Amino acid sequence: MAETNSKYGSMDVSQQRETFNGIMTFSAKWAIPLSAAIAAFVASILDGAGIGSVVWALIGFFGIRWILSIFAH
């Protein structure tokens, strides 16, 4: 295990909320759209799209990011 100075239960509720919100914000803005873009890229390469794979990856990234921004409100 990693050596840390933190102990179980050492964070108060506001710190836990900040950590949770930070993780969820990062996931919604970068991790989930990037995963969708990689999936779209690989699927379109396997389908034989060639250079169009990059276009599908960009559509996947920005499309999912846009959809998540709608549901984030």
C-alpha positions, 0 to 999 in steps of 0.5 A: 500500500502507498504510504500516506499521512491520512487516516480513515475518517480524517476528512470532514464533510466539506472536504469530502464534498469538494473531492466528490465534486472534483472527481465528478467534474473531471469525469464529465468533462474529460474521462467519459467523453474521451472514452467514447471518442476512443471507442468511436475511433477504434470502431470506425477503424475496424469498420474501415473508415480510414481517415474518417475515424478521426472525424468520428472520434471528434464527433464522439468526444464533443457529442458526449461532452455536450450531452453530459453538459445538458444533464449536468444542470 
